[in-house]
Amino acid sequence: MPTLVRLLTILALIAGTIYGIMAALVYFVQPTQTEVRVPIILPEAEPAKAAVSPVAGPQASAATDAAADPAELRR
């Protein structure tokens, strides 16, 4: 049992030391603010292409109507 108490005491001292160092950094160190500029190179935009439906003919409108109506999907 004395070994466990010794281990816990050492771990508590280490944790307290780390906490004290962090508290000292918060209270005594003032961060410097600087402006950061990062150049971003944008690629050239290509003109938009017209959307082409893979389904052709009168079936295209029927497929679109069926997809729009959920009741048709249950049949």
Chimera marker file (.cmm) of the C-alpha trace (Angstrom):
<marker_set name="trace">
<marker id="1" x="0.000" y="0.000" z="0.000" r="1" g="1" b="0" radius="0.5"/>
<marker id="2" x="2.810" y="2.507" z="0.667" r="1" g="1" b="0" radius="0.5"/>
<marker id="3" x="3.929" y="2.082" z="-2.955" r="1" g="1" b="0" radius="0.5"/>
<marker id="4" x="0.483" y="3.094" z="-4.230" r="1" g="1" b="0" radius="0.5"/>
<marker id="5" x="0.384" y="6.170" z="-1.981" r="1" g="1" b="0" radius="0.5"/>
<marker id="6" x="3.881" y="7.136" z="-3.125" r="1" g="1" b="0" radius="0.5"/>
<marker id="7" x="2.872" y="6.735" z="-6.808" r="1" g="1" b="0" radius="0.5"/>
<marker id="8" x="-0.303" y="8.772" z="-6.375" r="1" g="1" b="0" radius="0.5"/>
<marker id="9" x="1.633" y="11.489" z="-4.499" r="1" g="1" b="0" radius="0.5"/>
<marker id="10" x="4.223" y="11.743" z="-7.267" r="1" g="1" b="0" radius="0.5"/>
<marker id="11" x="1.525" y="11.863" z="-9.958" r="1" g="1" b="0" radius="0.5"/>
<marker id="12" x="-0.352" y="14.566" z="-8.020" r="1" g="1" b="0" radius="0.5"/>
<marker id="13" x="2.835" y="16.628" z="-7.688" r="1" g="1" b="0" radius="0.5"/>
<marker id="14" x="3.555" y="16.316" z="-11.416" r="1" g="1" b="0" radius="0.5"/>
<marker id="15" x="-0.029" y="17.280" z="-12.305" r="1" g="1" b="0" radius="0.5"/>
<marker id="16" x="0.088" y="20.248" z="-9.891" r="1" g="1" b="0" radius="0.5"/>
<marker id="17" x="3.398" y="21.429" z="-11.364" r="1" g="1" b="0" radius="0.5"/>
<marker id="18" x="2.001" y="21.267" z="-14.913" r="1" g="1" b="0" radius="0.5"/>
<marker id="19" x="-1.164" y="23.099" z="-13.818" r="1" g="1" b="0" radius="0.5"/>
<marker id="20" x="0.927" y="25.786" z="-12.091" r="1" g="1" b="0" radius="0.5"/>
<marker id="21" x="3.063" y="26.295" z="-15.210" r="1" g="1" b="0" radius="0.5"/>
<marker id="22" x="-0.050" y="26.654" z="-17.372" r="1" g="1" b="0" radius="0.5"/>
<marker id="23" x="-1.568" y="29.158" z="-14.915" r="1" g="1" b="0" radius="0.5"/>
<marker id="24" x="1.672" y="31.175" z="-14.913" r="1" g="1" b="0" radius="0.5"/>
<marker id="25" x="1.636" y="31.263" z="-18.721" r="1" g="1" b="0" radius="0.5"/>
<marker id="26" x="-1.945" y="32.526" z="-18.727" r="1" g="1" b="0" radius="0.5"/>
<marker id="27" x="-1.272" y="35.314" z="-16.247" r="1" g="1" b="0" radius="0.5"/>
<marker id="28" x="2.194" y="36.516" z="-17.248" r="1" g="1" b="0" radius="0.5"/>
<marker id="29" x="2.596" y="36.004" z="-21.000" r="1" g="1" b="0" radius="0.5"/>
<marker id="30" x="0.881" y="38.363" z="-23.436" r="1" g="1" b="0" radius="0.5"/>
<marker id="31" x="0.503" y="37.021" z="-26.992" r="1" g="1" b="0" radius="0.5"/>
<marker id="32" x="1.594" y="39.194" z="-29.892" r="1" g="1" b="0" radius="0.5"/>
<marker id="33" x="-0.962" y="39.729" z="-32.629" r="1" g="1" b="0" radius="0.5"/>
<marker id="34" x="0.297" y="39.837" z="-36.184" r="1" g="1" b="0" radius="0.5"/>
<marker id="35" x="-1.484" y="40.063" z="-39.503" r="1" g="1" b="0" radius="0.5"/>
<marker id="36" x="-1.129" y="36.986" z="-41.679" r="1" g="1" b="0" radius="0.5"/>
<marker id="37" x="-1.704" y="37.100" z="-45.428" r="1" g="1" b="0" radius="0.5"/>
<marker id="38" x="-1.716" y="33.931" z="-47.477" r="1" g="1" b="0" radius="0.5"/>
<marker id="39" x="-1.921" y="34.273" z="-51.264" r="1" g="1" b="0" radius="0.5"/>
<marker id="40" x="-4.388" y="31.852" z="-52.827" r="1" g="1" b="0" radius="0.5"/>
<marker id="41" x="-4.080" y="31.073" z="-56.523" r="1" g="1" b="0" radius="0.5"/>
<marker id="42" x="-7.470" y="30.271" z="-58.022" r="1" g="1" b="0" radius="0.5"/>
<marker id="43" x="-7.717" y="28.157" z="-61.187" r="1" g="1" b="0" radius="0.5"/>
<marker id="44" x="-9.364" y="29.624" z="-64.253" r="1" g="1" b="0" radius="0.5"/>
<marker id="45" x="-13.107" y="28.935" z="-64.362" r="1" g="1" b="0" radius="0.5"/>
<marker id="46" x="-14.406" y="26.981" z="-67.343" r="1" g="1" b="0" radius="0.5"/>
<marker id="47" x="-17.761" y="27.868" z="-68.902" r="1" g="1" b="0" radius="0.5"/>
<marker id="48" x="-20.679" y="25.753" z="-67.692" r="1" g="1" b="0" radius="0.5"/>
<marker id="49" x="-21.736" y="22.886" z="-69.932" r="1" g="1" b="0" radius="0.5"/>
<marker id="50" x="-25.384" y="22.162" z="-70.748" r="1" g="1" b="0" radius="0.5"/>
<marker id="51" x="-26.838" y="19.203" z="-68.850" r="1" g="1" b="0" radius="0.5"/>
<marker id="52" x="-27.648" y="16.311" z="-71.187" r="1" g="1" b="0" radius="0.5"/>
<marker id="53" x="-30.125" y="13.667" z="-70.101" r="1" g="1" b="0" radius="0.5"/>
<marker id="54" x="-28.889" y="10.094" z="-70.677" r="1" g="1" b="0" radius="0.5"/>
<marker id="55" x="-32.485" y="8.994" z="-71.348" r="1" g="1" b="0" radius="0.5"/>
<marker id="56" x="-33.827" y="10.014" z="-74.768" r="1" g="1" b="0" radius="0.5"/>
<marker id="57" x="-37.285" y="10.158" z="-76.286" r="1" g="1" b="0" radius="0.5"/>
<marker id="58" x="-40.747" y="10.045" z="-74.697" r="1" g="1" b="0" radius="0.5"/>
<marker id="59" x="-39.530" y="7.714" z="-71.948" r="1" g="1" b="0" radius="0.5"/>
<marker id="60" x="-37.499" y="10.563" z="-70.470" r="1" g="1" b="0" radius="0.5"/>
<marker id="61" x="-40.584" y="12.566" z="-69.476" r="1" g="1" b="0" radius="0.5"/>
<marker id="62" x="-42.327" y="9.458" z="-68.069" r="1" g="1" b="0" radius="0.5"/>
<marker id="63" x="-39.280" y="8.600" z="-65.956" r="1" g="1" b="0" radius="0.5"/>
<marker id="64" x="-39.123" y="12.162" z="-64.662" r="1" g="1" b="0" radius="0.5"/>
<marker id="65" x="-42.831" y="12.176" z="-63.776" r="1" g="1" b="0" radius="0.5"/>
<marker id="66" x="-42.573" y="8.826" z="-61.965" r="1" g="1" b="0" radius="0.5"/>
<marker id="67" x="-39.563" y="10.004" z="-59.975" r="1" g="1" b="0" radius="0.5"/>
<marker id="68" x="-41.413" y="13.157" z="-58.951" r="1" g="1" b="0" radius="0.5"/>
<marker id="69" x="-44.472" y="11.249" z="-57.643" r="1" g="1" b="0" radius="0.5"/>
<marker id="70" x="-43.727" y="8.926" z="-54.696" r="1" g="1" b="0" radius="0.5"/>
<marker id="71" x="-47.069" y="7.141" z="-55.157" r="1" g="1" b="0" radius="0.5"/>
<marker id="72" x="-45.894" y="5.897" z="-58.551" r="1" g="1" b="0" radius="0.5"/>
<marker id="73" x="-42.846" y="4.305" z="-56.958" r="1" g="1" b="0" radius="0.5"/>
<marker id="74" x="-45.003" y="2.116" z="-54.670" r="1" g="1" b="0" radius="0.5"/>
<marker id="75" x="-46.800" y="0.448" z="-57.594" r="1" g="1" b="0" radius="0.5"/>
<link id1="1" id2="2" r="1" g="1" b="0" radius="0.2"/>
<link id1="2" id2="3" r="1" g="1" b="0" radius="0.2"/>
<link id1="3" id2="4" r="1" g="1" b="0" radius="0.2"/>
<link id1="4" id2="5" r="1" g="1" b="0" radius="0.2"/>
<link id1="5" id2="6" r="1" g="1" b="0" radius="0.2"/>
<link id1="6" id2="7" r="1" g="1" b="0" radius="0.2"/>
<link id1="7" id2="8" r="1" g="1" b="0" radius="0.2"/>
<link id1="8" id2="9" r="1" g="1" b="0" radius="0.2"/>
<link id1="9" id2="10" r="1" g="1" b="0" radius="0.2"/>
<link id1="10" id2="11" r="1" g="1" b="0" radius="0.2"/>
<link id1="11" id2="12" r="1" g="1" b="0" radius="0.2"/>
<link id1="12" id2="13" r="1" g="1" b="0" radius="0.2"/>
<link id1="13" id2="14" r="1" g="1" b="0" radius="0.2"/>
<link id1="14" id2="15" r="1" g="1" b="0" radius="0.2"/>
<link id1="15" id2="16" r="1" g="1" b="0" radius="0.2"/>
<link id1="16" id2="17" r="1" g="1" b="0" radius="0.2"/>
<link id1="17" id2="18" r="1" g="1" b="0" radius="0.2"/>
<link id1="18" id2="19" r="1" g="1" b="0" radius="0.2"/>
<link id1="19" id2="20" r="1" g="1" b="0" radius="0.2"/>
<link id1="20" id2="21" r="1" g="1" b="0" radius="0.2"/>
<link id1="21" id2="22" r="1" g="1" b="0" radius="0.2"/>
<link id1="22" id2="23" r="1" g="1" b="0" radius="0.2"/>
<link id1="23" id2="24" r="1" g="1" b="0" radius="0.2"/>
<link id1="24" id2="25" r="1" g="1" b="0" radius="0.2"/>
<link id1="25" id2="26" r="1" g="1" b="0" radius="0.2"/>
<link id1="26" id2="27" r="1" g="1" b="0" radius="0.2"/>
<link id1="27" id2="28" r="1" g="1" b="0" radius="0.2"/>
<link id1="28" id2="29" r="1" g="1" b="0" radius="0.2"/>
<link id1="29" id2="30" r="1" g="1" b="0" radius="0.2"/>
<link id1="30" id2="31" r="1" g="1" b="0" radius="0.2"/>
<link id1="31" id2="32" r="1" g="1" b="0" radius="0.2"/>
<link id1="32" id2="33" r="1" g="1" b="0" radius="0.2"/>
<link id1="33" id2="34" r="1" g="1" b="0" radius="0.2"/>
<link id1="34" id2="35" r="1" g="1" b="0" radius="0.2"/>
<link id1="35" id2="36" r="1" g="1" b="0" radius="0.2"/>
<link id1="36" id2="37" r="1" g="1" b="0" radius="0.2"/>
<link id1="37" id2="38" r="1" g="1" b="0" radius="0.2"/>
<link id1="38" id2="39" r="1" g="1" b="0" radius="0.2"/>
<link id1="39" id2="40" r="1" g="1" b="0" radius="0.2"/>
<link id1="40" id2="41" r="1" g="1" b="0" radius="0.2"/>
<link id1="41" id2="42" r="1" g="1" b="0" radius="0.2"/>
<link id1="42" id2="43" r="1" g="1" b="0" radius="0.2"/>
<link id1="43" id2="44" r="1" g="1" b="0" radius="0.2"/>
<link id1="44" id2="45" r="1" g="1" b="0" radius="0.2"/>
<link id1="45" id2="46" r="1" g="1" b="0" radius="0.2"/>
<link id1="46" id2="47" r="1" g="1" b="0" radius="0.2"/>
<link id1="47" id2="48" r="1" g="1" b="0" radius="0.2"/>
<link id1="48" id2="49" r="1" g="1" b="0" radius="0.2"/>
<link id1="49" id2="50" r="1" g="1" b="0" radius="0.2"/>
<link id1="50" id2="51" r="1" g="1" b="0" radius="0.2"/>
<link id1="51" id2="52" r="1" g="1" b="0" radius="0.2"/>
<link id1="52" id2="53" r="1" g="1" b="0" radius="0.2"/>
<link id1="53" id2="54" r="1" g="1" b="0" radius="0.2"/>
<link id1="54" id2="55" r="1" g="1" b="0" radius="0.2"/>
<link id1="55" id2="56" r="1" g="1" b="0" radius="0.2"/>
<link id1="56" id2="57" r="1" g="1" b="0" radius="0.2"/>
<link id1="57" id2="58" r="1" g="1" b="0" radius="0.2"/>
<link id1="58" id2="59" r="1" g="1" b="0" radius="0.2"/>
<link id1="59" id2="60" r="1" g="1" b="0" radius="0.2"/>
<link id1="60" id2="61" r="1" g="1" b="0" radius="0.2"/>
<link id1="61" id2="62" r="1" g="1" b="0" radius="0.2"/>
<link id1="62" id2="63" r="1" g="1" b="0" radius="0.2"/>
<link id1="63" id2="64" r="1" g="1" b="0" radius="0.2"/>
<link id1="64" id2="65" r="1" g="1" b="0" radius="0.2"/>
<link id1="65" id2="66" r="1" g="1" b="0" radius="0.2"/>
<link id1="66" id2="67" r="1" g="1" b="0" radius="0.2"/>
<link id1="67" id2="68" r="1" g="1" b="0" radius="0.2"/>
<link id1="68" id2="69" r="1" g="1" b="0" radius="0.2"/>
<link id1="69" id2="70" r="1" g="1" b="0" radius="0.2"/>
<link id1="70" id2="71" r="1" g="1" b="0" radius="0.2"/>
<link id1="71" id2="72" r="1" g="1" b="0" radius="0.2"/>
<link id1="72" id2="73" r="1" g="1" b="0" radius="0.2"/>
<link id1="73" id2="74" r="1" g="1" b="0" radius="0.2"/>
<link id1="74" id2="75" r="1" g="1" b="0" radius="0.2"/>
</marker_set>
